[in-house]
Amino acid sequence: MTVRGKDGRVREHCTGWDPRRDRIVAQAPADVTVVSVGRLHDDAEGAWADVLTRATIALDLRNFRDPHVRADLRQLTAHDQVVRDTVMDTPGVRELLAATALQVQGYLAGPTAAPITVVTQCAGGRHRAATTALALRAVVSGDVESAAAYGLADAAKPFAERRLAVDLVHRDLDKAVVAR
């Protein structure tokens, strides 16, 4: 889709996830799109490469503790509070998300008005990537109350006045657990 930016320049930009095509596709741009993915769901046709090349910011969360290793959490997802709590209580996760919010602010202050795509990735896409994507959406949309539930109220405050349009797409959240 051809998009005219705030700076008047015309460009092609992809910001939405098309589950039928399993890739990001062009659509009317949000200011920021947050996409969560699981690397183990990548196909051989390069869908992951497409997601990565479309990302303005990509977070690889595989370094952080994986809730999948706990049998009681394996079948749960970021829809479940216990999963969100487990991910957000992992040392370093809140700091990484606060730093990512600063990156988004930097891109927004930059010379171009292109939409920003943030991709969060983990192994299966059901726990870490999905939870952090939910938290980032709360922060970047300036929803201080929702961000507080993730321990990120301070990170959300600078966005509160901006009223950014923020899309959230979970590519793999509702897919089956990957046997590993």
C-alpha positions in Angstrom: 0.0 0.0 0.0 1.3 3.4 -0.8 1.3 5.7 2.2 1.9 9.4 2.4 3.8 10.2 5.5 3.5 13.2 7.8 6.6 14.6 6.0 4.7 14.5 2.7 6.8 11.7 1.2 5.1 8.7 -0.4 6.4 5.3 0.5 5.3 1.6 0.6 5.1 0.3 4.2 3.9 -3.0 5.6 2.4 -3.0 9.1 -0.2 -5.7 9.4 -0.1 -9.4 9.8 -2.1 -11.5 7.3 -2.6 -15.0 8.9 -3.8 -16.4 5.6 -0.5 -15.5 3.9 1.5 -15.9 7.2 3.3 -12.6 6.6 3.2 -8.9 7.2 1.2 -7.1 4.5 0.5 -3.5 3.6 -2.5 -1.9 5.2 -3.4 1.6 6.5 -0.5 2.2 8.9 -0.7 2.5 12.6 1.9 4.7 14.2 3.3 1.6 15.8 2.6 -2.1 15.2 3.8 -4.7 17.7 4.0 -8.3 16.4 4.8 -11.3 18.5 6.2 -14.5 16.9 7.6 -17.9 17.8 10.8 -18.9 16.0 9.8 -22.6 16.1 6.7 -21.8 14.0 8.8 -20.3 11.1 8.3 -22.1 7.8 10.9 -23.1 5.3 9.6 -20.5 2.8 11.2 -17.6 4.8 8.2 -16.1 6.7 10.6 -15.3 9.5 13.0 -13.4 7.2 10.1 -11.4 6.0 9.0 -10.5 9.6 12.6 -9.6 10.5 13.2 -7.4 7.5 10.0 -5.5 8.1 10.9 -4.8 11.8 12.1 -1.5 12.9 13.0 -3.0 16.2 13.3 -6.7 16.9 13.6 -8.2 20.4 14.9 -11.8 20.8 13.6 -13.0 24.1 15.0 -16.6 23.9 17.8 -15.6 26.3 15.2 -15.1 29.1 13.7 -17.9 31.2 11.2 -19.9 29.2 7.9 -20.6 30.9 7.5 -23.6 28.6 9.9 -25.6 30.8 7.4 -25.6 33.6 4.8 -28.3 33.0 2.1 -26.3 34.8 2.6 -23.4 32.3 3.3 -25.3 29.1 -0.3 -25.4 27.8 -1.1 -21.9 29.0 -0.5 -18.7 27.1 -0.1 -14.9 27.6 -3.9 -14.9 27.9 -3.3 -16.3 31.4 -2.3 -14.0 34.3 0.1 -16.6 35.8 2.1 -16.6 32.5 2.2 -12.8 32.3 3.4 -12.6 35.9 6.0 -15.3 35.3 7.4 -13.5 32.2 7.3 -10.0 33.7 9.0 -11.3 36.9 11.9 -12.6 34.9 15.1 -10.5 35.7 15.8 -8.1 32.9 12.5 -8.2 31.1 11.1 -5.0 32.5 14.4 -3.2 31.8 14.5 -4.5 28.2 10.9 -3.2 27.6 11.6 0.2 29.1 14.7 0.5 26.9 12.6 -0.6 23.9 10.0 2.2 24.7 13.0 4.6 24.6 13.9 3.3 21.2 10.4 3.8 19.9 10.5 7.4 21.2 13.8 7.9 19.3 12.3 6.6 16.1 9.2 8.8 16.5 11.5 11.9 17.0 13.5 11.0 13.9 13.4 12.8 10.6 11.0 10.4 8.9 7.4 9.7 9.7 7.4 6.1 8.7 5.3 3.7 10.9 7.3 1.7 13.4 7.1 -2.1 13.6 8.4 -3.9 16.8 8.7 -7.6 16.6 9.0 -9.7 19.8 10.2 -13.2 19.4 10.7 -16.3 21.5 10.7 -20.0 20.8 7.0 -20.8 20.6 5.4 -17.4 20.6 2.9 -18.3 23.4 4.6 -16.9 26.5 7.5 -14.5 26.4 6.9 -12.9 23.0 3.2 -12.5 23.5 3.4 -11.2 27.0 6.1 -8.6 26.1 4.0 -7.6 23.1 1.0 -7.0 25.3 3.2 -4.9 27.7 4.7 -2.9 24.8 1.3 -2.1 23.4 0.2 -0.8 26.8 3.3 1.3 27.1 3.4 2.8 23.6 -0.3 3.5 23.5 0.2 5.6 26.6 -2.2 3.4 28.7 -0.5 4.1 32.0 -3.0 1.9 34.0 -2.5 -1.1 31.8 1.2 -0.6 31.7 1.2 -0.5 35.5 -0.1 -4.1 35.5 3.2 -5.0 33.8 5.3 -2.8 36.1 5.9 -0.3 33.4 3.8 2.7 34.3 6.8 5.1 34.2 7.7 3.9 30.7 4.1 4.6 29.5 3.9 8.2 30.9 5.8 9.9 28.0 3.4 8.3 25.5 0.2 9.3 27.3 -0.2 12.6 25.6 0.8 11.3 22.1 -2.3 9.3 21.4 -0.5 6.9 19.1 -2.4 4.4 17.0 -0.9 1.1 18.1 -1.8 -2.3 16.5 -1.0 -5.6 18.1 -0.7 -8.9 16.2 0.1 -12.3 17.7 1.2 -14.5 14.9 1.6 -17.7 17.0 -0.1 -17.2 20.3 -3.0 -19.5 19.5 -1.0 -22.2 17.7 -0.3 -25.6 19.2 2.5 -26.1 21.7 5.7 -27.0 19.8 7.1 -30.4 21.0 10.7 -29.9 21.9 
